[in-house]
Every structure is written in C-alpha cells, then in structure tokens.
Amino acid sequence: RKVIRIALARKLLVRLNAKARDVRQAMPNLS
C-alpha cells in the first residue's frame, strides 16, 4: 500500500535529518 511506503519514507527522512544534525554538531566548521 502507498501508506506503508509513505511511512517508511518518513522514517528514512527523520533518520537522515538526525544524522545530518549529528554531523553538523561534530564539525561546526563545515556550515
């Protein structure tokens, strides 16, 4: 179903955002 796909995509986006945030905190020089 499309609903499941949307939920999975949302989970991936949240995970990517969290990773990007961690990277930014670890390397504040790269803005």
mmCIF entry with sequence, helices, sheets and N, C-alpha, C, O atoms, coordinates in Angstrom:
data_MODEL
# 
_entry.id   MODEL 
# 
_entity.id                         1 
_entity.type                       polymer 
_entity.pdbx_number_of_molecules   1 
# 
_entity_poly.entity_id                      1 
_entity_poly.type                           'polypeptide(L)' 
_entity_poly.nstd_linkage                   no 
_entity_poly.nstd_monomer                   no 
_entity_poly.pdbx_seq_one_letter_code       RKVIRIALARKLLVRLNAKARDVRQAMPNLS 
_entity_poly.pdbx_seq_one_letter_code_can   RKVIRIALARKLLVRLNAKARDVRQAMPNLS 
_entity_poly.pdbx_strand_id                 A 
# 
loop_
_entity_poly_seq.entity_id 
_entity_poly_seq.num 
_entity_poly_seq.mon_id 
_entity_poly_seq.hetero 
1 1  ARG n 
1 2  LYS n 
1 3  VAL n 
1 4  ILE n 
1 5  ARG n 
1 6  ILE n 
1 7  ALA n 
1 8  LEU n 
1 9  ALA n 
1 10 ARG n 
1 11 LYS n 
1 12 LEU n 
1 13 LEU n 
1 14 VAL n 
1 15 ARG n 
1 16 LEU n 
1 17 ASN n 
1 18 ALA n 
1 19 LYS n 
1 20 ALA n 
1 21 ARG n 
1 22 ASP n 
1 23 VAL n 
1 24 ARG n 
1 25 GLN n 
1 26 ALA n 
1 27 MET n 
1 28 PRO n 
1 29 ASN n 
1 30 LEU n 
1 31 SER n 
# 
_struct_asym.id          A 
_struct_asym.entity_id   1 
# 
_struct_conf.conf_type_id            HELX_P 
_struct_conf.id                      HELX_P1 
_struct_conf.pdbx_PDB_helix_id       AA1 
_struct_conf.beg_label_comp_id       LYS 
_struct_conf.beg_label_asym_id       A 
_struct_conf.beg_label_seq_id        2 
_struct_conf.pdbx_beg_PDB_ins_code   ? 
_struct_conf.end_label_comp_id       ALA 
_struct_conf.end_label_asym_id       A 
_struct_conf.end_label_seq_id        26 
_struct_conf.pdbx_end_PDB_ins_code   ? 
_struct_conf.beg_auth_comp_id        LYS 
_struct_conf.beg_auth_asym_id        A 
_struct_conf.beg_auth_seq_id         2 
_struct_conf.end_auth_comp_id        ALA 
_struct_conf.end_auth_asym_id        A 
_struct_conf.end_auth_seq_id         26 
_struct_conf.pdbx_PDB_helix_class    1 
_struct_conf.details                 ? 
_struct_conf.pdbx_PDB_helix_length   25 
# 
_struct_conf_type.id          HELX_P 
_struct_conf_type.criteria    ? 
_struct_conf_type.reference   ? 
# 
loop_
_atom_site.group_PDB 
_atom_site.id 
_atom_site.type_symbol 
_atom_site.label_atom_id 
_atom_site.label_alt_id 
_atom_site.label_comp_id 
_atom_site.label_asym_id 
_atom_site.label_entity_id 
_atom_site.label_seq_id 
_atom_site.pdbx_PDB_ins_code 
_atom_site.Cartn_x 
_atom_site.Cartn_y 
_atom_site.Cartn_z 
_atom_site.occupancy 
_atom_site.B_iso_or_equiv 
_atom_site.pdbx_formal_charge 
_atom_site.auth_seq_id 
_atom_site.auth_comp_id 
_atom_site.auth_asym_id 
_atom_site.auth_atom_id 
_atom_site.pdbx_PDB_model_num 
ATOM 1   N N  . ARG A 1 1  ? 0.837  -1.221 0.000  1.00 0.00 ? 1  ARG A N  1 
ATOM 2   C CA . ARG A 1 1  ? 0.000  0.000  0.000  1.00 0.00 ? 1  ARG A CA 1 
ATOM 3   C C  . ARG A 1 1  ? 0.864  1.260  0.000  1.00 0.00 ? 1  ARG A C  1 
ATOM 4   O O  . ARG A 1 1  ? 2.014  1.236  0.439  1.00 0.00 ? 1  ARG A O  1 
ATOM 5   N N  . LYS A 1 2  ? 0.318  2.321  -0.480 1.00 0.00 ? 2  LYS A N  1 
ATOM 6   C CA . LYS A 1 2  ? 1.079  3.584  -0.505 1.00 0.00 ? 2  LYS A CA 1 
ATOM 7   C C  . LYS A 1 2  ? 1.334  4.089  0.908  1.00 0.00 ? 2  LYS A C  1 
ATOM 8   O O  . LYS A 1 2  ? 2.374  4.691  1.179  1.00 0.00 ? 2  LYS A O  1 
ATOM 9   N N  . VAL A 1 3  ? 0.385  3.845  1.810  1.00 0.00 ? 3  VAL A N  1 
ATOM 10  C CA . VAL A 1 3  ? 0.536  4.359  3.181  1.00 0.00 ? 3  VAL A CA 1 
ATOM 11  C C  . VAL A 1 3  ? 1.817  3.819  3.805  1.00 0.00 ? 3  VAL A C  1 
ATOM 12  O O  . VAL A 1 3  ? 2.568  4.560  4.441  1.00 0.00 ? 3  VAL A O  1 
ATOM 13  N N  . ILE A 1 4  ? 2.063  2.522  3.621  1.00 0.00 ? 4  ILE A N  1 
ATOM 14  C CA . ILE A 1 4  ? 3.272  1.926  4.214  1.00 0.00 ? 4  ILE A CA 1 
ATOM 15  C C  . ILE A 1 4  ? 4.514  2.585  3.618  1.00 0.00 ? 4  ILE A C  1 
ATOM 16  O O  . ILE A 1 4  ? 5.469  2.897  4.328  1.00 0.00 ? 4  ILE A O  1 
ATOM 17  N N  . ARG A 1 5  ? 4.483  2.790  2.294  1.00 0.00 ? 5  ARG A N  1 
ATOM 18  C CA . ARG A 1 5  ? 5.653  3.403  1.646  1.00 0.00 ? 5  ARG A CA 1 
ATOM 19  C C  . ARG A 1 5  ? 5.894  4.800  2.193  1.00 0.00 ? 5  ARG A C  1 
ATOM 20  O O  . ARG A 1 5  ? 7.037  5.183  2.443  1.00 0.00 ? 5  ARG A O  1 
ATOM 21  N N  . ILE A 1 6  ? 4.835  5.557  2.380  1.00 0.00 ? 6  ILE A N  1 
ATOM 22  C CA . ILE A 1 6  ? 4.983  6.928  2.899  1.00 0.00 ? 6  ILE A CA 1 
ATOM 23  C C  . ILE A 1 6  ? 5.573  6.883  4.311  1.00 0.00 ? 6  ILE A C  1 
ATOM 24  O O  . ILE A 1 6  ? 6.441  7.687  4.651  1.00 0.00 ? 6  ILE A O  1 
ATOM 25  N N  . ALA A 1 7  ? 5.100  5.942  5.124  1.00 0.00 ? 7  ALA A N  1 
ATOM 26  C CA . ALA A 1 7  ? 5.607  5.841  6.494  1.00 0.00 ? 7  ALA A CA 1 
ATOM 27  C C  . ALA A 1 7  ? 7.098  5.503  6.470  1.00 0.00 ? 7  ALA A C  1 
ATOM 28  O O  . ALA A 1 7  ? 7.880  6.079  7.225  1.00 0.00 ? 7  ALA A O  1 
ATOM 29  N N  . LEU A 1 8  ? 7.488  4.569  5.601  1.00 0.00 ? 8  LEU A N  1 
ATOM 30  C CA . LEU A 1 8  ? 8.909  4.203  5.523  1.00 0.00 ? 8  LEU A CA 1 
ATOM 31  C C  . LEU A 1 8  ? 9.738  5.398  5.058  1.00 0.00 ? 8  LEU A C  1 
ATOM 32  O O  . LEU A 1 8  ? 10.806 5.669  5.608  1.00 0.00 ? 8  LEU A O  1 
ATOM 33  N N  . ALA A 1 9  ? 9.249  6.107  4.053  1.00 0.00 ? 9  ALA A N  1 
ATOM 34  C CA . ALA A 1 9  ? 9.991  7.266  3.546  1.00 0.00 ? 9  ALA A CA 1 
ATOM 35  C C  . ALA A 1 9  ? 10.155 8.303  4.650  1.00 0.00 ? 9  ALA A C  1 
ATOM 36  O O  . ALA A 1 9  ? 11.210 8.920  4.793  1.00 0.00 ? 9  ALA A O  1 
ATOM 37  N N  . ARG A 1 10 ? 9.081  8.484  5.435  1.00 0.00 ? 10 ARG A N  1 
ATOM 38  C CA . ARG A 1 10 ? 9.157  9.482  6.516  1.00 0.00 ? 10 ARG A CA 1 
ATOM 39  C C  . ARG A 1 10 ? 10.202 9.048  7.536  1.00 0.00 ? 10 ARG A C  1 
ATOM 40  O O  . ARG A 1 10 ? 10.968 9.874  8.032  1.00 0.00 ? 10 ARG A O  1 
ATOM 41  N N  . LYS A 1 11 ? 10.236 7.748  7.851  1.00 0.00 ? 11 LYS A N  1 
ATOM 42  C CA . LYS A 1 11 ? 11.225 7.252  8.826  1.00 0.00 ? 11 LYS A CA 1 
ATOM 43  C C  . LYS A 1 11 ? 12.639 7.517  8.304  1.00 0.00 ? 11 LYS A C  1 
ATOM 44  O O  . LYS A 1 11 ? 13.513 7.953  9.053  1.00 0.00 ? 11 LYS A O  1 
ATOM 45  N N  . LEU A 1 12 ? 12.852 7.250  7.014  1.00 0.00 ? 12 LEU A N  1 
ATOM 46  C CA . LEU A 1 12 ? 14.187 7.474  6.443  1.00 0.00 ? 12 LEU A CA 1 
ATOM 47  C C  . LEU A 1 12 ? 14.562 8.950  6.523  1.00 0.00 ? 12 LEU A C  1 
ATOM 48  O O  . LEU A 1 12 ? 15.694 9.290  6.868  1.00 0.00 ? 12 LEU A O  1 
ATOM 49  N N  . LEU A 1 13 ? 13.610 9.824  6.204  1.00 0.00 ? 13 LEU A N  1 
ATOM 50  C CA . LEU A 1 13 ? 13.902 11.265 6.248  1.00 0.00 ? 13 LEU A CA 1 
ATOM 51  C C  . LEU A 1 13 ? 14.283 11.683 7.661  1.00 0.00 ? 13 LEU A C  1 
ATOM 52  O O  . LEU A 1 13 ? 15.240 12.432 7.854  1.00 0.00 ? 13 LEU A O  1 
ATOM 53  N N  . VAL A 1 14 ? 13.539 11.201 8.642  1.00 0.00 ? 14 VAL A N  1 
ATOM 54  C CA . VAL A 1 14 ? 13.838 11.573 10.034 1.00 0.00 ? 14 VAL A CA 1 
ATOM 55  C C  . VAL A 1 14 ? 15.236 11.096 10.399 1.00 0.00 ? 14 VAL A C  1 
ATOM 56  O O  . VAL A 1 14 ? 15.994 11.810 11.055 1.00 0.00 ? 14 VAL A O  1 
ATOM 57  N N  . ARG A 1 15 ? 15.574 9.870  9.967  1.00 0.00 ? 15 ARG A N  1 
ATOM 58  C CA . ARG A 1 15 ? 16.894 9.332  10.294 1.00 0.00 ? 15 ARG A CA 1 
ATOM 59  C C  . ARG A 1 15 ? 17.989 10.176 9.636  1.00 0.00 ? 15 ARG A C  1 
ATOM 60  O O  . ARG A 1 15 ? 19.001 10.492 10.262 1.00 0.00 ? 15 ARG A O  1 
ATOM 61  N N  . LEU A 1 16 ? 17.774 10.538 8.363  1.00 0.00 ? 16 LEU A N  1 
ATOM 62  C CA . LEU A 1 16 ? 18.783 11.344 7.658  1.00 0.00 ? 16 LEU A CA 1 
ATOM 63  C C  . LEU A 1 16 ? 18.943 12.699 8.336  1.00 0.00 ? 16 LEU A C  1 
ATOM 64  O O  . LEU A 1 16 ? 20.061 13.189 8.494  1.00 0.00 ? 16 LEU A O  1 
ATOM 65  N N  . ASN A 1 17 ? 17.834 13.302 8.735  1.00 0.00 ? 17 ASN A N  1 
ATOM 66  C CA . ASN A 1 17 ? 17.908 14.614 9.397  1.00 0.00 ? 17 ASN A CA 1 
ATOM 67  C C  . ASN A 1 17 ? 18.702 14.498 10.692 1.00 0.00 ? 17 ASN A C  1 
ATOM 68  O O  . ASN A 1 17 ? 19.527 15.360 10.996 1.00 0.00 ? 17 ASN A O  1 
ATOM 69  N N  . ALA A 1 18 ? 18.455 13.433 11.458 1.00 0.00 ? 18 ALA A N  1 
ATOM 70  C CA . ALA A 1 18 ? 19.166 13.256 12.727 1.00 0.00 ? 18 ALA A CA 1 
ATOM 71  C C  . ALA A 1 18 ? 20.660 13.081 12.453 1.00 0.00 ? 18 ALA A C  1 
ATOM 72  O O  . ALA A 1 18 ? 21.493 13.645 13.162 1.00 0.00 ? 18 ALA A O  1 
ATOM 73  N N  . LYS A 1 19 ? 20.997 12.300 11.426 1.00 0.00 ? 19 LYS A N  1 
ATOM 74  C CA . LYS A 1 19 ? 22.417 12.088 11.107 1.00 0.00 ? 19 LYS A CA 1 
ATOM 75  C C  . LYS A 1 19 ? 23.068 13.409 10.713 1.00 0.00 ? 19 LYS A C  1 
ATOM 76  O O  . LYS A 1 19 ? 24.167 13.726 11.167 1.00 0.00 ? 19 LYS A O  1 
ATOM 77  N N  . ALA A 1 20 ? 22.386 14.177 9.865  1.00 0.00 ? 20 ALA A N  1 
ATOM 78  C CA . ALA A 1 20 ? 22.944 15.461 9.422  1.00 0.00 ? 20 ALA A CA 1 
ATOM 79  C C  . ALA A 1 20 ? 23.167 16.369 10.624 1.00 0.00 ? 20 ALA A C  1 
ATOM 80  O O  . ALA A 1 20 ? 24.164 17.089 10.692 1.00 0.00 ? 20 ALA A O  1 
ATOM 81  N N  . ARG A 1 21 ? 22.233 16.332 11.572 1.00 0.00 ? 21 ARG A N  1 
ATOM 82  C CA . ARG A 1 21 ? 22.374 17.185 12.763 1.00 0.00 ? 21 ARG A CA 1 
ATOM 83  C C  . ARG A 1 21 ? 23.612 16.757 13.550 1.00 0.00 ? 21 ARG A C  1 
ATOM 84  O O  . ARG A 1 21 ? 24.385 17.602 14.003 1.00 0.00 ? 21 ARG A O  1 
ATOM 85  N N  . ASP A 1 22 ? 23.800 15.445 13.714 1.00 0.00 ? 22 ASP A N  1 
ATOM 86  C CA . ASP A 1 22 ? 24.967 14.966 14.459 1.00 0.00 ? 22 ASP A CA 1 
ATOM 87  C C  . ASP A 1 22 ? 26.253 15.407 13.760 1.00 0.00 ? 22 ASP A C  1 
ATOM 88  O O  . ASP A 1 22 ? 27.202 15.847 14.407 1.00 0.00 ? 22 ASP A O  1 
ATOM 89  N N  . VAL A 1 23 ? 26.271 15.283 12.433 1.00 0.00 ? 23 VAL A N  1 
ATOM 90  C CA . VAL A 1 23 ? 27.484 15.662 11.691 1.00 0.00 ? 23 VAL A CA 1 
ATOM 91  C C  . VAL A 1 23 ? 27.767 17.146 11.894 1.00 0.00 ? 23 VAL A C  1 
ATOM 92  O O  . VAL A 1 23 ? 28.913 17.544 12.100 1.00 0.00 ? 23 VAL A O  1 
ATOM 93  N N  . ARG A 1 24 ? 26.720 17.960 11.835 1.00 0.00 ? 24 ARG A N  1 
ATOM 94  C CA . ARG A 1 24 ? 26.921 19.411 12.000 1.00 0.00 ? 24 ARG A CA 1 
ATOM 95  C C  . ARG A 1 24 ? 27.462 19.713 13.395 1.00 0.00 ? 24 ARG A C  1 
ATOM 96  O O  . ARG A 1 24 ? 28.328 20.573 13.554 1.00 0.00 ? 24 ARG A O  1 
ATOM 97  N N  . GLN A 1 25 ? 26.954 19.007 14.403 1.00 0.00 ? 25 GLN A N  1 
ATOM 98  C CA . GLN A 1 25 ? 27.426 19.273 15.772 1.00 0.00 ? 25 GLN A CA 1 
ATOM 99  C C  . GLN A 1 25 ? 28.876 18.806 15.921 1.00 0.00 ? 25 GLN A C  1 
ATOM 100 O O  . GLN A 1 25 ? 29.664 19.440 16.624 1.00 0.00 ? 25 GLN A O  1 
ATOM 101 N N  . ALA A 1 26 ? 29.229 17.701 15.262 1.00 0.00 ? 26 ALA A N  1 
ATOM 102 C CA . ALA A 1 26 ? 30.588 17.175 15.378 1.00 0.00 ? 26 ALA A CA 1 
ATOM 103 C C  . ALA A 1 26 ? 31.572 18.077 14.638 1.00 0.00 ? 26 ALA A C  1 
ATOM 104 O O  . ALA A 1 26 ? 32.704 18.257 15.087 1.00 0.00 ? 26 ALA A O  1 
ATOM 105 N N  . MET A 1 27 ? 31.145 18.652 13.493 1.00 0.00 ? 27 MET A N  1 
ATOM 106 C CA . MET A 1 27 ? 32.048 19.515 12.721 1.00 0.00 ? 27 MET A CA 1 
ATOM 107 C C  . MET A 1 27 ? 31.396 20.869 12.476 1.00 0.00 ? 27 MET A C  1 
ATOM 108 O O  . MET A 1 27 ? 30.842 21.092 11.400 1.00 0.00 ? 27 MET A O  1 
ATOM 109 N N  . PRO A 1 28 ? 31.445 21.766 13.435 1.00 0.00 ? 28 PRO A N  1 
ATOM 110 C CA . PRO A 1 28 ? 30.819 23.088 13.286 1.00 0.00 ? 28 PRO A CA 1 
ATOM 111 C C  . PRO A 1 28 ? 31.530 23.942 12.240 1.00 0.00 ? 28 PRO A C  1 
ATOM 112 O O  . PRO A 1 28 ? 30.978 24.939 11.775 1.00 0.00 ? 28 PRO A O  1 
ATOM 113 N N  . ASN A 1 29 ? 32.759 23.556 11.865 1.00 0.00 ? 29 ASN A N  1 
ATOM 114 C CA . ASN A 1 29 ? 33.482 24.358 10.870 1.00 0.00 ? 29 ASN A CA 1 
ATOM 115 C C  . ASN A 1 29 ? 32.808 24.271 9.507  1.00 0.00 ? 29 ASN A C  1 
ATOM 116 O O  . ASN A 1 29 ? 32.845 25.229 8.735  1.00 0.00 ? 29 ASN A O  1 
ATOM 117 N N  . LEU A 1 30 ? 32.186 23.116 9.201  1.00 0.00 ? 30 LEU A N  1 
ATOM 118 C CA . LEU A 1 30 ? 31.514 22.968 7.901  1.00 0.00 ? 30 LEU A CA 1 
ATOM 119 C C  . LEU A 1 30 ? 30.096 23.485 8.026  1.00 0.00 ? 30 LEU A C  1 
ATOM 120 O O  . LEU A 1 30 ? 29.234 22.791 8.566  1.00 0.00 ? 30 LEU A O  1 
ATOM 121 N N  . SER A 1 31 ? 29.838 24.678 7.542  1.00 0.00 ? 31 SER A N  1 
ATOM 122 C CA . SER A 1 31 ? 28.484 25.220 7.651  1.00 0.00 ? 31 SER A CA 1 
ATOM 123 C C  . SER A 1 31 ? 27.822 25.196 6.283  1.00 0.00 ? 31 SER A C  1 
ATOM 124 O O  . SER A 1 31 ? 26.671 25.610 6.146  1.00 0.00 ? 31 SER A O  1 
# 
